[in-house]
């Protein structure tokens, strides 16, 4: 099974699903029962009728004395019982039940007539972390709603419970805002996209765009909620905002040039101005975001903000002096704090990348520590909750080998084994601050992923290894144990239609058609990262490759 349960004890005998099998549930578990009925009836063709709790062949119950996301699954010849600390725990027990069945149970229609046999077992399980997340970048390449719903099913099947949606960036604005229609009317579309290395400056000449209507978002949020996945939105600011500035030029710093939605990868030098009007504009944006997303955390990015325009802007320099600030880092912190207070006034928590620490951010925000464990420790010491997601272990856009056939030559090599070796709890984190570590997250950036099957290639099977890191107790099992379980798990991914990277390398249609120039891309990206991160709180680890968050 994957992720590995906390305790598993074999029992004698087995349970066989038949056309007469019934599912019973307690109040509160009706949603899980509906999901399980659909998950089992589609591939088996069986109706799985409802029964009163205690009378079903498969019984779903809640025990509040159990860990809220924990469960106990018992399979005996006469009955299957799943008891969770909450409906979420029951759901995770049902996901484990599905893994005990033949892999064809993951298909959407019957391809076998049976038998559908569940081996006898007694499993007691609970997650290590409360935040088990995956970030999907839909700004660089838009993913239609159906693709997002599919990804929600995939992460839920691996017991992840957060989908962080990166909705806006220099290359596109993907969320309908009623008050400001040009954000999608203009900002959701770019005239072409860069292909491959920035060093060579190749473009595809093909327009790209798309955005989610507010009803689309309501559907995504509701669908995720039924699978106990919280959708955390991110509206990036004050950097990564060229698409917004293209739509509403008054948000920029008044440079004498036409600003379009960026067609290039990398980080734009165009950033928001620091006027009260711009603060009000994005406060209104966040008001609509909060209407759509009930998540406690609301992302504002805060990363990789170039300060060149602020240094050259008389208005920015005047504001810096008026506020008595020492430098542009403090100016960014002041800007971010305006939104921190706005979100807190609505009962929400600001969620941002670790650059929000620069310039003395007040306690209370949650920090996504992507530049290494030192930033996680710094954030916890400063009074912030932390999500561990350093790029050296959790950036699933990074290349998976050094072989020239690898299609996405980005960053450092990050293998399945590297991801499984990820330890989210830094050794330097004091015991009294461990409660600040909410959990871990893997990130899927999409500069080089323009379709769902390319996202599949980037994410899987590395996301499977990450799921075990986030759910299971700290790793003690040998690699060959995980490797054997992952090999068995690949048949489930096959049944789900996941276009994962095979263990022995990319398939012919997954390979990079032209590897020329990619070693120079690494140097290009390294140089840009060095220029961007000259003022970090702690040095970037030398083995960490460049990023495009």
C-alpha positions as CSV (number, residue, x, y, z in Angstrom):
1,X,0.0,0.0,0.0
2,X,1.1,3.6,-0.6
3,X,1.4,5.7,1.4
4,X,2.5,3.1,4.0
5,X,0.0,2.6,6.9
6,X,1.1,3.1,10.5
7,X,0.2,-0.5,11.5
8,X,-0.9,-3.4,9.4
9,X,-1.8,-6.9,10.8
10,X,-3.0,-9.7,8.5
11,X,-6.2,-11.5,9.4
12,X,-7.3,-14.9,8.2
13,X,-9.8,-15.2,5.4
14,X,-11.0,-12.6,2.9
15,X,-14.1,-10.6,1.9
16,X,-15.6,-10.9,-1.6
17,X,-17.6,-8.0,-3.1
18,X,-20.8,-9.2,-4.8
19,X,-23.9,-7.8,-6.4
20,X,-25.6,-8.2,-3.0
21,X,-23.0,-6.2,-1.0
22,X,-24.4,-3.3,0.9
23,X,-22.9,-0.1,2.4
24,X,-24.0,1.3,5.7
25,X,-23.0,4.6,7.3
26,X,-23.5,6.8,10.3
27,X,-24.8,10.4,10.1
28,X,-21.9,12.5,8.8
29,X,-20.6,9.7,6.6
30,X,-23.2,9.9,3.8
31,X,-20.8,11.8,1.6
32,X,-18.1,9.2,2.0
33,X,-20.7,6.5,1.3
34,X,-21.7,8.2,-1.9
35,X,-18.1,8.5,-3.0
36,X,-17.3,4.9,-2.1
37,X,-20.5,3.7,-3.9
38,X,-19.4,5.4,-7.1
39,X,-15.8,4.4,-6.7
40,X,-16.7,0.7,-6.4
41,X,-19.9,0.4,-8.6
42,X,-18.3,1.9,-11.8
43,X,-15.5,-0.7,-12.2
44,X,-17.4,-3.7,-10.7
45,X,-20.9,-3.0,-12.2
46,X,-22.4,-3.8,-8.8
47,X,-25.2,-1.6,-7.3
48,X,-23.9,-1.4,-3.7
49,X,-27.3,-0.7,-2.0
50,X,-27.5,1.4,1.1
51,X,-28.2,-0.1,4.6
52,X,-28.5,1.1,8.1
53,X,-25.3,1.5,10.1
54,X,-24.3,-1.8,11.6
55,X,-26.3,-3.8,9.0
56,X,-24.2,-3.1,6.0
57,X,-21.5,-5.5,4.6
58,X,-19.2,-2.5,4.5
59,X,-19.9,-0.2,7.5
60,X,-18.6,3.4,7.8
61,X,-18.6,4.9,11.3
62,X,-17.0,7.7,13.3
63,X,-15.2,7.4,16.6
64,X,-14.3,10.9,18.0
65,X,-11.6,9.4,20.2
66,X,-9.6,8.5,17.1
67,X,-7.2,11.0,15.4
68,X,-9.4,13.3,13.2
69,X,-7.8,12.1,10.0
70,X,-7.0,8.6,11.3
71,X,-8.9,5.4,10.7
72,X,-9.1,1.7,11.5
73,X,-9.9,-0.7,8.6
74,X,-10.9,-4.3,9.5
75,X,-11.6,-6.8,6.8
76,X,-13.1,-10.1,7.9
77,X,-14.9,-12.8,5.8
78,X,-18.4,-11.5,6.9
79,X,-17.9,-7.7,7.1
80,X,-15.6,-4.7,6.4
81,X,-15.6,-1.9,9.0
82,X,-14.0,1.5,8.5
83,X,-14.0,3.7,11.6
84,X,-12.5,7.2,11.4
85,X,-12.0,10.0,13.8
86,X,-14.1,12.1,11.4
87,X,-15.6,11.7,8.0
88,X,-12.2,12.6,6.6
89,X,-10.6,9.7,8.4
90,X,-13.4,7.4,7.1
91,X,-12.6,8.6,3.6
92,X,-8.9,7.8,3.9
93,X,-9.8,4.3,5.2
94,X,-12.0,3.9,2.1
95,X,-9.1,4.9,-0.1
96,X,-7.0,2.2,1.6
97,X,-9.8,-0.3,1.0
98,X,-9.6,0.5,-2.7
99,X,-5.9,-0.2,-2.7
100,X,-6.6,-3.7,-1.3
101,X,-8.7,-4.6,-4.3
102,X,-7.3,-5.5,-7.8
103,X,-6.0,-2.5,-9.7
104,X,-8.9,-2.6,-12.2
105,X,-11.0,-1.1,-9.4
106,X,-9.5,2.2,-10.4
107,X,-11.1,2.1,-13.9
108,X,-14.3,3.9,-14.7
109,X,-16.2,1.0,-16.2
110,X,-15.9,-2.8,-15.8
111,X,-13.1,-4.6,-17.6
112,X,-13.3,-7.8,-15.5
113,X,-16.2,-9.7,-14.0
114,X,-14.4,-10.5,-10.8
115,X,-13.8,-11.9,-8.3
116,X,-13.3,-8.8,-6.3
117,X,-11.6,-10.1,-3.2
118,X,-10.3,-8.1,-0.3
119,X,-7.7,-9.9,1.9
120,X,-8.3,-10.1,5.6
121,X,-6.4,-7.3,7.4
122,X,-6.6,-5.0,10.4
123,X,-5.1,-1.6,9.7
124,X,-4.7,1.3,12.1
125,X,-3.4,4.4,10.4
126,X,-3.1,8.2,10.8
127,X,-1.2,11.0,9.0
128,X,2.1,12.5,10.2
129,X,1.2,16.0,9.1
130,X,-2.0,18.0,8.8
131,X,-1.0,19.9,5.7
132,X,-0.3,17.5,2.9
133,X,-0.3,19.6,-0.2
134,X,0.3,19.8,-3.9
135,X,0.6,23.1,-5.7
136,X,-0.5,23.4,-9.4
137,X,0.6,26.3,-11.5
138,X,-2.3,27.1,-13.8
139,X,-0.9,30.6,-14.6
140,X,1.9,29.6,-16.9
141,X,-0.2,27.0,-18.7
142,X,-3.9,27.0,-18.1
143,X,-5.5,23.7,-17.1
144,X,-9.2,23.3,-17.9
145,X,-11.6,22.5,-15.1
146,X,-11.8,18.8,-16.1
147,X,-8.0,18.5,-15.7
148,X,-8.1,20.1,-12.3
149,X,-10.9,17.8,-11.1
150,X,-8.9,14.8,-12.3
151,X,-5.9,16.0,-10.4
152,X,-8.0,16.4,-7.2
153,X,-9.0,12.8,-7.6
154,X,-5.4,11.8,-8.0
155,X,-4.1,13.6,-5.0
156,X,-7.0,12.5,-2.8
157,X,-6.2,8.9,-3.8
158,X,-2.8,9.5,-2.3
159,X,-4.3,11.0,0.9
160,X,-3.1,14.5,0.2
161,X,-5.5,17.2,1.5
162,X,-4.5,20.6,0.1
163,X,-4.5,21.8,-3.5
164,X,-2.7,25.1,-3.7
165,X,-3.7,26.8,-7.0
166,X,-1.2,29.3,-8.4
167,X,-3.8,31.4,-10.2
168,X,-1.9,34.5,-11.4
169,X,1.6,35.4,-12.7
170,X,3.4,37.4,-15.3
171,X,2.2,35.0,-18.0
172,X,-1.5,34.9,-17.2
173,X,-4.4,35.8,-14.9
174,X,-6.7,32.8,-14.5
175,X,-9.5,33.9,-12.1
176,X,-12.6,35.9,-13.0
177,X,-13.0,39.0,-10.9
178,X,-16.3,40.7,-11.4
179,X,-15.2,44.1,-10.4
180,X,-12.2,44.1,-12.8
181,X,-13.2,42.3,-16.0
182,X,-10.0,43.3,-17.8
183,X,-8.0,41.0,-15.5
184,X,-9.3,38.1,-17.6
185,X,-10.4,40.0,-20.7
186,X,-6.8,41.1,-21.2
187,X,-4.7,39.3,-18.6
188,X,-5.8,35.8,-19.3
189,X,-4.3,35.7,-22.8
190,X,-0.8,36.0,-24.3
191,X,0.1,36.1,-27.9
192,X,2.7,33.3,-27.8
193,X,4.8,31.3,-25.4
194,X,8.5,30.7,-25.0
195,X,9.6,27.2,-26.0
196,X,12.6,25.6,-24.2
197,X,15.6,27.5,-22.9
198,X,15.4,31.3,-22.4
199,X,19.0,31.3,-23.7
200,X,17.8,30.6,-27.2
201,X,14.6,32.7,-27.1
202,X,12.4,30.4,-29.2
203,X,8.7,31.0,-29.3
204,X,5.8,28.9,-30.6
205,X,3.8,31.8,-32.3
206,X,0.6,30.4,-30.9
207,X,-1.8,32.4,-28.6
208,X,-2.4,30.8,-25.2
209,X,-5.0,31.6,-22.6
210,X,-8.0,30.6,-20.5
211,X,-9.5,31.4,-17.1
212,X,-11.9,30.0,-14.5
213,X,-15.3,31.6,-14.1
214,X,-16.5,32.0,-10.6
215,X,-18.9,29.1,-11.2
216,X,-15.9,27.0,-12.3
217,X,-14.2,27.8,-9.0
218,X,-17.3,26.9,-7.0
219,X,-17.4,23.6,-8.8
220,X,-13.7,22.9,-8.1
221,X,-14.0,23.9,-4.5
222,X,-17.1,21.7,-3.9
223,X,-15.6,18.7,-5.8
224,X,-12.5,19.0,-3.7
225,X,-14.4,19.4,-0.5
226,X,-16.3,16.1,-1.1
227,X,-12.8,14.5,-1.2
228,X,-11.6,16.3,1.9
229,X,-9.2,18.5,-0.2
230,X,-8.9,22.2,0.7
231,X,-8.3,24.5,-2.2
232,X,-5.9,27.3,-1.3
233,X,-5.8,30.1,-3.9
234,X,-2.8,32.3,-4.7
235,X,-3.0,35.8,-6.1
236,X,0.7,36.7,-6.5
237,X,1.8,40.2,-5.6
238,X,3.6,42.6,-5.7
239,X,5.9,40.8,-8.1
240,X,4.8,38.2,-10.8
241,X,2.1,40.7,-11.8
242,X,2.8,41.7,-15.4
243,X,-0.5,40.2,-16.6
244,X,-2.4,42.4,-14.1
245,X,-0.4,45.5,-15.2
246,X,-1.1,44.7,-18.9
247,X,-4.8,44.7,-18.1
248,X,-4.7,47.8,-15.8
249,X,-1.6,49.9,-16.6
250,X,-2.2,52.3,-13.7
251,X,-1.1,49.4,-11.4
252,X,2.4,49.6,-12.7
253,X,5.2,52.1,-12.1
254,X,4.7,54.3,-15.1
255,X,7.5,53.0,-17.3
256,X,7.5,54.4,-20.8
257,X,6.7,51.3,-22.7
258,X,3.8,49.1,-23.6
259,X,3.4,46.2,-21.1
260,X,1.8,43.1,-22.5
261,X,1.1,39.7,-20.8
262,X,4.5,38.2,-20.6
263,X,5.4,35.6,-23.3
264,X,8.7,34.8,-21.7
265,X,9.5,32.4,-18.8
266,X,11.4,33.8,-15.8
267,X,10.7,36.7,-13.6
268,X,9.5,40.0,-15.0
269,X,10.9,43.3,-13.8
270,X,7.4,44.8,-13.9
271,X,5.9,45.0,-10.4
272,X,3.0,46.7,-8.8
273,X,3.3,50.3,-7.6
274,X,2.8,50.9,-3.9
275,X,0.0,53.5,-4.0
276,X,-3.1,53.4,-1.9
277,X,-5.1,52.9,-5.1
278,X,-3.2,49.7,-5.9
279,X,-3.7,48.4,-2.3
280,X,-7.4,49.1,-2.6
281,X,-7.6,47.4,-6.0
282,X,-6.1,44.2,-4.7
283,X,-8.1,44.4,-1.5
284,X,-11.2,44.3,-3.7
285,X,-9.7,41.3,-5.6
286,X,-9.1,39.4,-2.4
287,X,-12.6,40.2,-1.3
288,X,-13.9,38.3,-4.3
289,X,-11.3,35.5,-3.7
290,X,-12.5,35.1,-0.2
291,X,-16.1,34.8,-1.4
292,X,-15.1,31.9,-3.6
293,X,-12.6,30.0,-1.5
294,X,-13.6,29.1,2.1
295,X,-10.0,28.0,2.9
296,X,-8.5,29.5,6.1
297,X,-5.3,30.4,4.1
298,X,-5.3,32.8,1.2
299,X,-2.1,33.0,-0.8
300,X,-0.5,36.3,-1.9
301,X,2.8,35.0,-3.3
302,X,5.2,37.7,-2.2
303,X,8.1,36.0,-3.9
304,X,10.8,37.1,-6.4
305,X,9.8,40.7,-6.4
306,X,12.3,42.7,-8.4
307,X,12.9,46.1,-6.9
308,X,14.4,47.9,-9.9
309,X,11.3,49.9,-10.8
310,X,10.8,50.9,-7.2
311,X,14.4,52.2,-7.0
312,X,13.8,54.2,-10.1
313,X,10.3,55.4,-9.2
314,X,10.0,58.9,-7.6
315,X,6.6,57.9,-6.2
316,X,8.0,54.7,-4.6
317,X,10.9,56.5,-3.1
318,X,8.7,59.2,-1.8
319,X,6.4,56.6,-0.1
320,X,9.5,54.9,1.3
321,X,10.6,58.2,2.9
322,X,7.2,59.1,4.2
323,X,6.9,55.7,5.9
324,X,10.4,56.0,7.4
325,X,11.5,52.8,5.9
326,X,15.1,51.8,5.4
327,X,15.0,50.1,2.0
328,X,12.9,48.5,-0.7
329,X,12.7,45.2,1.2
330,X,11.0,47.0,4.1
331,X,8.7,48.7,1.5
332,X,7.6,45.3,0.2
333,X,7.0,44.2,3.8
334,X,4.8,47.2,4.4
335,X,2.9,46.4,1.2
336,X,2.4,42.8,2.2
337,X,1.3,43.8,5.7
338,X,-1.5,45.8,4.3
339,X,-3.0,42.6,2.9
340,X,-2.1,40.6,6.0
341,X,-4.3,42.9,8.1
342,X,-7.0,42.9,5.4
343,X,-7.2,39.1,5.5
344,X,-7.0,38.8,9.2
345,X,-9.9,41.2,9.5
346,X,-11.9,38.6,7.6
347,X,-10.8,35.7,9.7
348,X,-8.2,34.5,7.2
349,X,-4.5,33.8,7.3
350,X,-2.0,35.2,4.8
351,X,0.0,32.4,3.0
352,X,3.1,33.4,1.1
353,X,6.5,32.2,-0.1
354,X,9.4,32.7,2.2
355,X,10.4,36.0,0.7
356,X,7.6,37.6,2.8
357,X,10.0,37.3,5.7
358,X,12.3,39.9,4.3
359,X,11.6,43.3,5.9
360,X,10.2,42.1,9.2
361,X,6.7,40.7,8.7
362,X,4.6,40.6,11.9
363,X,3.8,37.1,13.3
364,X,0.7,35.3,12.1
365,X,1.3,34.6,8.5
366,X,2.0,31.1,7.1
367,X,5.2,30.7,5.2
368,X,5.9,28.2,2.3
369,X,9.6,27.6,2.8
370,X,10.9,26.9,-0.7
371,X,14.5,27.9,-0.4
372,X,15.5,25.4,2.2
373,X,15.2,24.3,5.8
374,X,17.0,27.4,7.1
375,X,14.1,29.5,6.0
376,X,11.6,27.2,7.7
377,X,13.5,27.6,11.0
378,X,13.7,31.4,10.5
379,X,10.0,31.6,9.8
380,X,9.1,29.5,12.9
381,X,11.4,31.6,15.1
382,X,9.7,34.8,13.8
383,X,6.3,33.5,14.9
384,X,4.9,32.0,11.7
385,X,3.5,28.6,10.8
386,X,5.5,26.8,8.1
387,X,4.8,24.5,5.1
388,X,8.0,22.7,4.0
389,X,8.4,22.6,0.3
390,X,12.1,23.3,-0.5
391,X,12.9,23.1,-4.2
392,X,15.7,20.6,-3.7
393,X,13.2,18.0,-2.6
394,X,9.7,19.0,-3.6
395,X,9.8,20.8,-7.0
396,X,8.3,18.3,-9.4
397,X,9.1,20.4,-12.5
398,X,12.8,19.6,-11.9
399,X,14.3,17.1,-14.3
400,X,14.3,13.5,-13.3
401,X,17.7,12.5,-14.8
402,X,20.6,14.0,-16.6
403,X,19.9,11.9,-19.7
404,X,19.6,13.9,-22.9
405,X,16.2,12.3,-23.6
406,X,14.7,13.9,-20.5
407,X,12.0,16.3,-21.8
408,X,12.1,19.0,-19.2
409,X,15.7,20.0,-18.5
410,X,14.9,22.2,-15.5
411,X,16.8,22.7,-12.2
412,X,18.7,20.0,-10.5
413,X,18.1,16.3,-10.9
414,X,15.3,15.2,-8.6
415,X,14.5,11.5,-8.6
416,X,11.8,9.4,-6.9
417,X,14.4,8.4,-4.4
418,X,15.3,12.0,-3.7
419,X,11.7,12.9,-3.1
420,X,11.2,10.0,-0.8
421,X,14.3,11.1,1.2
422,X,12.7,14.5,1.8
423,X,12.6,15.2,5.6
424,X,10.2,18.2,6.2
425,X,11.2,18.7,9.8
426,X,14.6,20.5,9.9
427,X,17.0,19.1,12.5
428,X,17.6,22.7,13.6
429,X,14.0,23.4,14.4
430,X,13.7,23.6,18.2
431,X,11.3,21.2,19.9
432,X,9.2,24.0,21.3
433,X,8.6,25.3,17.7
434,X,7.7,22.0,16.1
435,X,4.0,22.9,16.3
436,X,4.8,25.6,13.8
437,X,5.5,23.0,11.1
438,X,2.0,22.4,9.6
439,X,3.3,19.9,7.1
440,X,4.7,19.6,3.6
441,X,3.9,20.4,0.0
442,X,5.1,19.5,-3.5
443,X,5.0,22.0,-6.2
444,X,4.2,21.5,-9.9
445,X,5.3,24.5,-12.0
446,X,4.1,24.4,-15.6
447,X,6.3,26.7,-17.8
448,X,7.2,23.5,-19.7
449,X,3.9,21.6,-19.2
450,X,1.2,22.7,-21.6
451,X,-1.1,19.7,-21.2
452,X,-2.3,17.3,-18.5
453,X,-0.3,14.4,-19.6
454,X,2.9,16.5,-19.3
455,X,1.8,17.4,-15.8
456,X,1.3,13.6,-15.2
457,X,4.9,13.0,-16.4
458,X,6.3,15.7,-14.0
459,X,4.2,14.6,-11.0
460,X,4.1,10.9,-11.1
461,X,5.5,8.7,-9.6
462,X,7.3,11.4,-7.6
463,X,4.1,12.6,-6.1
464,X,3.6,9.0,-4.8
465,X,6.9,9.3,-2.9
466,X,5.9,12.7,-1.6
467,X,2.6,11.3,-0.4
468,X,4.4,8.8,1.8
469,X,6.7,11.6,3.2
470,X,3.7,13.7,4.1
471,X,1.5,10.9,5.5
472,X,3.7,8.2,6.9
473,X,5.9,8.2,10.0
474,X,9.5,9.3,9.4
475,X,11.1,6.8,7.0
476,X,12.6,3.7,8.6
477,X,11.8,1.1,5.9
478,X,14.6,0.2,3.4
479,X,14.4,1.6,-0.1
480,X,13.6,-1.8,-1.6
481,X,10.4,-2.0,0.5
482,X,9.1,1.3,-1.0
483,X,10.3,0.4,-4.5
484,X,8.3,-2.9,-4.4
485,X,5.2,-1.1,-3.2
486,X,5.6,1.6,-5.8
487,X,6.1,-1.0,-8.6
488,X,2.7,-2.6,-7.5
489,X,1.2,0.9,-7.4
490,X,2.1,1.7,-11.0
491,X,-0.6,-0.7,-12.1
492,X,-3.1,1.5,-10.2
493,X,-1.8,4.5,-12.1
494,X,-2.1,2.6,-15.3
495,X,-5.8,2.0,-14.5
496,X,-6.3,5.6,-13.7
497,X,-4.8,6.6,-17.1
498,X,-1.8,8.5,-15.6
499,X,0.9,9.2,-18.1
500,X,3.7,8.8,-15.5
501,X,7.4,8.6,-16.2
502,X,8.5,4.9,-16.3
503,X,11.2,3.9,-13.9
504,X,13.6,3.1,-16.7
505,X,13.2,6.5,-18.4
506,X,10.8,8.4,-20.7
507,X,8.9,6.6,-23.4
508,X,9.6,7.6,-27.0
509,X,6.7,10.2,-27.1
510,X,7.8,11.6,-23.7
511,X,11.3,12.3,-24.8
512,X,12.8,15.7,-25.6
513,X,13.0,16.0,-29.4
514,X,15.9,18.5,-29.3
515,X,18.3,18.5,-26.3
516,X,20.6,21.1,-27.9
517,X,21.5,23.9,-25.6
518,X,20.0,22.7,-22.4
519,X,23.3,22.6,-20.4
520,X,23.6,26.3,-21.0
521,X,20.0,26.8,-19.7
522,X,21.2,25.6,-16.3
523,X,23.9,28.3,-16.2
524,X,21.4,30.9,-17.4
525,X,18.9,30.0,-14.6
526,X,21.6,29.8,-12.0
527,X,22.8,33.4,-12.8
528,X,19.2,34.7,-12.7
529,X,18.6,33.1,-9.3
530,X,21.8,34.5,-7.9
531,X,20.7,38.0,-9.0
532,X,17.2,37.5,-7.5
533,X,18.2,36.1,-4.1
534,X,21.1,38.3,-3.1
535,X,19.2,39.4,0.0
536,X,17.8,36.1,1.4
537,X,17.8,35.5,5.1
538,X,20.0,32.4,4.7
539,X,22.0,31.3,1.7
540,X,20.4,29.0,-0.9
541,X,21.8,25.6,-0.6
542,X,24.5,25.1,-3.3
543,X,23.0,22.0,-4.8
544,X,19.6,23.6,-5.3
545,X,18.8,24.5,-8.9
546,X,17.2,27.6,-10.2
547,X,13.5,28.0,-10.0
548,X,10.6,29.8,-11.6
549,X,8.1,30.2,-8.8
